[in-house]
Amino acid sequence: MVEQYSELAGYYDKLNDTVDYDRWFDFINEIFLKNDIKPSSVLDLACGTGEFALRFAKNGVETVGIDLSSEMLTLARNKADREKLDIVLLNQDMEQFESPGTVDAVVCCLDSVNYLLSPGKVVSCFENVYNSLNQNGIFVFDINSEYKFENIYADNAYVYETDSLFCTWQNFYNPKSKICDFYLDFFINENGCYRRVSELQKERCYTLKQITGYLKKTNFEIAGIYSDFEFNAVDQKNQGETERFYIVCRKM
């Protein structure tokens, strides 16, 4: 098994080519409008290859991106350089990061919080986010739901194929530990020959009650919890088959 995204960072965008980054970015900006904030500075936590950071920078926002994977950050830097965008990129762990300065908003997208495998790590992350925000700053992030872990991930297997890549994805979800193991096997086409690379990733399932408790513990005020980009609200009783929760909170 290789380190997460070490060799395979270059295929991350292909594997996520169904993600509507533009609509997601618009949704985040709608959140800012609903909360009467027009951020001049944003921290993109677990920024990956920089898709959200690039969009903020293009809109004239002072942008910082933080990610644990140096390979992902290299791709983000290449994108920023090609478009002549000034983005600060830092190789840090989202659990124990240090922002170079306070910002008006922090975003953390694509279920990155689920990669924090213990409540202590989540609380530590939220504490650092709180300390990185200006007063009345907004924190926007998402998590995968219990329904998704128990029904979509579960012990299911998936296959993804392009001209240059064949990927098999086998899940094993432990309902006691609430941790899902993702065993990824990549077969990379190199001049007609396939090279195999295996990678293990893990996510932990957190309930909305747990997440809101961690936020309150770190002094955040919860401004909204939504099930989609249409701002349909969710609570403990009407989660249904929602796969992802979008959580908005504020430093008061």
C-alpha positions as CSV (number, residue, x, y, z in Angstrom):
1,M,0.0,0.0,0.0
2,V,1.2,3.5,-0.8
3,E,0.7,6.6,1.2
4,Q,-2.6,8.4,0.4
5,Y,-2.3,10.3,-2.9
6,S,1.5,10.0,-3.0
7,E,1.7,8.5,-6.5
8,L,-1.9,8.7,-7.5
9,A,-2.5,12.4,-7.0
10,G,-2.2,12.9,-10.7
11,Y,-5.4,10.8,-11.2
12,Y,-7.4,12.6,-8.5
13,D,-9.1,15.0,-10.8
14,K,-10.1,12.2,-13.3
15,L,-11.6,10.2,-10.4
16,N,-13.6,13.2,-9.4
17,D,-14.6,14.3,-12.8
18,T,-18.3,14.1,-11.9
19,V,-18.0,16.7,-9.1
20,D,-19.7,19.9,-10.2
21,Y,-17.1,22.3,-8.7
22,D,-18.7,25.4,-10.3
23,R,-22.1,24.6,-8.7
24,W,-20.5,23.8,-5.4
25,F,-18.5,27.1,-5.5
26,D,-21.7,29.0,-6.3
27,F,-23.4,27.3,-3.3
28,I,-20.6,28.4,-1.0
29,N,-20.9,32.0,-2.2
30,E,-24.7,31.8,-1.7
31,I,-23.9,30.8,1.9
32,F,-21.7,33.9,2.3
33,L,-24.6,36.1,1.0
34,K,-27.1,34.5,3.3
35,N,-24.8,35.1,6.2
36,D,-24.1,38.7,5.2
37,I,-20.4,38.2,4.6
38,K,-18.2,39.1,1.6
39,P,-14.9,37.5,2.4
40,S,-11.7,39.1,1.2
41,S,-9.7,36.2,2.5
42,V,-10.4,32.4,2.5
43,L,-8.6,29.4,3.7
44,D,-9.3,26.2,1.7
45,L,-8.5,23.4,4.2
46,A,-7.6,20.0,2.6
47,C,-7.5,21.8,-0.7
48,G,-6.3,18.8,-2.7
49,T,-5.5,19.9,-6.3
50,G,-6.8,23.3,-5.7
51,E,-10.1,23.4,-7.5
52,F,-11.9,25.6,-4.9
53,A,-8.8,27.7,-4.1
54,L,-8.4,28.5,-7.8
55,R,-12.0,29.7,-8.0
56,F,-11.6,31.9,-5.0
57,A,-8.4,33.4,-6.3
58,K,-10.0,34.1,-9.7
59,N,-12.7,36.1,-7.9
60,G,-10.1,38.4,-6.3
61,V,-10.1,36.7,-2.9
62,E,-6.8,36.3,-1.0
63,T,-6.5,32.6,-0.8
64,V,-4.6,30.1,1.3
65,G,-4.7,26.3,0.6
66,I,-3.6,23.7,3.1
67,D,-3.2,20.0,2.4
68,L,-1.3,17.0,3.8
69,S,-0.3,15.7,0.4
70,S,2.7,17.5,-1.1
71,E,1.9,15.8,-4.5
72,M,-1.6,17.3,-4.5
73,L,-0.2,20.7,-3.6
74,T,2.3,20.4,-6.6
75,L,-0.6,19.9,-8.9
76,A,-2.4,22.9,-7.3
77,R,0.7,25.0,-7.7
78,N,1.0,24.1,-11.4
79,K,-2.6,25.0,-12.0
80,A,-2.2,28.4,-10.2
81,D,1.0,29.2,-12.1
82,R,-0.6,28.4,-15.4
83,E,-3.4,30.9,-14.7
84,K,-1.0,33.4,-13.0
85,L,-2.9,33.2,-9.7
86,D,-1.3,34.2,-6.4
87,I,-2.3,31.4,-3.9
88,V,-0.4,30.5,-0.7
89,L,-0.1,26.7,-0.5
90,L,1.0,25.0,2.7
91,N,1.9,21.4,3.3
92,Q,0.2,20.8,6.7
93,D,-2.0,18.3,8.5
94,M,-5.6,19.6,8.8
95,E,-5.7,18.4,12.4
96,Q,-2.8,20.6,13.5
97,F,-2.4,23.4,10.9
98,E,-1.3,27.0,11.4
99,S,-2.7,29.6,9.2
100,P,-0.3,32.4,8.2
101,G,-2.9,34.9,9.3
102,T,-6.6,35.1,10.2
103,V,-9.2,34.9,7.4
104,D,-12.8,35.8,6.8
105,A,-13.9,32.2,5.9
106,V,-12.6,28.6,6.0
107,V,-14.0,26.0,3.6
108,C,-13.3,22.2,3.8
109,C,-14.9,20.3,1.0
110,L,-15.4,16.7,-0.3
111,D,-15.9,15.0,3.1
112,S,-12.3,15.8,4.3
113,V,-13.5,15.9,7.9
114,N,-14.4,12.3,7.7
115,Y,-10.7,11.5,7.1
116,L,-10.1,12.6,10.8
117,L,-10.4,9.2,12.4
118,S,-11.1,10.2,16.1
119,P,-13.2,12.7,17.9
120,G,-10.1,14.3,19.3
121,K,-8.7,15.0,15.8
122,V,-12.0,16.6,14.8
123,V,-12.0,18.8,17.8
124,S,-8.4,19.8,17.3
125,C,-9.2,20.7,13.6
126,F,-12.2,22.7,14.6
127,E,-10.1,24.6,17.3
128,N,-7.5,25.5,14.7
129,V,-10.2,26.6,12.3
130,Y,-11.7,28.8,15.0
131,N,-8.4,30.4,15.8
132,S,-7.8,31.0,12.0
133,L,-11.0,33.0,11.6
134,N,-11.6,36.7,12.1
135,Q,-14.5,37.6,14.4
136,N,-17.9,36.6,12.8
137,G,-15.9,34.5,10.2
138,I,-17.7,31.6,8.5
139,F,-16.7,27.9,8.5
140,V,-18.3,25.8,5.7
141,F,-17.7,22.1,5.4
142,D,-19.4,18.8,4.6
143,I,-19.5,15.3,5.9
144,N,-20.7,12.0,4.6
145,S,-23.9,10.8,6.3
146,E,-24.6,7.6,8.3
147,Y,-26.9,6.6,5.4
148,K,-24.0,6.8,3.0
149,F,-21.6,4.8,5.1
150,E,-24.2,2.1,5.8
151,N,-25.8,1.8,2.4
152,I,-23.6,3.4,-0.4
153,Y,-20.1,2.6,1.0
154,A,-21.0,-0.4,3.2
155,D,-19.1,-3.5,1.8
156,N,-19.7,-2.6,-1.8
157,A,-17.3,-2.6,-4.7
158,Y,-17.0,-0.1,-7.6
159,V,-15.0,0.1,-10.8
160,Y,-13.8,3.2,-12.6
161,E,-12.2,3.1,-16.1
162,T,-10.6,5.6,-18.5
163,D,-8.2,5.2,-21.4
164,S,-5.2,5.4,-19.1
165,L,-6.5,4.1,-15.8
166,F,-8.5,1.2,-14.5
167,C,-9.5,1.4,-10.8
168,T,-11.2,-1.1,-8.5
169,W,-12.6,0.2,-5.2
170,Q,-13.6,-2.2,-2.4
171,N,-15.2,-1.0,0.8
172,F,-15.3,-2.6,4.3
173,Y,-17.4,-0.7,6.8
174,N,-17.2,-1.6,10.5
175,P,-20.4,-0.5,12.2
176,K,-18.8,-0.7,15.7
177,S,-15.7,1.4,15.0
178,K,-17.6,3.5,12.5
179,I,-14.6,3.3,10.2
180,C,-14.7,2.4,6.5
181,D,-11.7,1.0,4.8
182,F,-11.3,1.8,1.1
183,Y,-9.0,-0.6,-0.7
184,L,-8.1,1.0,-4.0
185,D,-6.3,-0.8,-6.8
186,F,-5.1,1.3,-9.7
187,F,-4.0,-0.3,-13.0
188,I,-2.1,2.5,-14.8
189,N,-1.7,2.1,-18.6
190,E,1.9,2.9,-19.5
191,N,2.6,2.4,-23.2
192,G,0.2,-0.6,-23.4
193,C,1.4,-2.2,-20.2
194,Y,-0.5,-1.9,-16.9
195,R,1.3,-1.1,-13.7
196,R,-0.6,-1.8,-10.4
197,V,-0.6,0.5,-7.4
198,S,-2.6,-0.2,-4.3
199,E,-3.8,2.3,-1.7
200,L,-5.7,2.2,1.5
201,Q,-7.8,5.1,2.6
202,K,-10.0,5.4,5.7
203,E,-13.0,7.5,6.7
204,R,-14.9,7.6,9.9
205,C,-18.7,8.1,10.2
206,Y,-19.9,10.8,12.5
207,T,-23.5,11.6,13.4
208,L,-24.8,15.1,13.1
209,K,-25.3,15.1,16.9
210,Q,-21.6,14.4,17.3
211,I,-20.4,17.0,14.8
212,T,-22.7,19.7,16.2
213,G,-21.4,18.8,19.7
214,Y,-17.8,19.2,18.6
215,L,-18.6,22.6,17.0
216,K,-20.3,23.8,20.2
217,K,-17.3,22.6,22.2
218,T,-15.0,24.8,20.1
219,N,-17.4,27.8,20.5
220,F,-18.8,27.8,17.0
221,E,-22.4,28.9,16.5
222,I,-24.2,26.7,13.9
223,A,-25.9,28.8,11.2
224,G,-27.3,26.0,9.1
225,I,-27.2,22.3,8.1
226,Y,-28.3,21.5,4.5
227,S,-28.8,18.3,2.5
228,D,-28.1,19.9,-0.9
229,F,-27.2,23.0,-2.9
230,E,-30.9,24.1,-2.7
231,F,-30.6,24.8,1.0
232,N,-33.0,22.1,2.1
233,A,-32.5,22.0,5.9
234,V,-31.9,18.8,7.8
235,D,-32.0,17.9,11.5
236,Q,-31.7,14.8,13.6
237,K,-35.2,13.6,12.6
238,N,-35.5,14.2,8.9
239,Q,-32.2,12.9,7.5
240,G,-33.8,10.3,5.3
241,E,-31.5,9.1,2.5
242,T,-29.3,12.2,2.5
243,E,-25.8,11.2,1.6
244,R,-24.0,14.4,2.4
245,F,-24.5,17.2,4.9
246,Y,-23.3,20.8,4.3
247,I,-22.7,22.5,7.6
248,V,-22.3,26.3,8.1
249,C,-21.1,27.8,11.4
250,R,-19.8,31.1,12.6
251,K,-17.2,32.4,15.0
252,M,-19.1,34.6,17.4
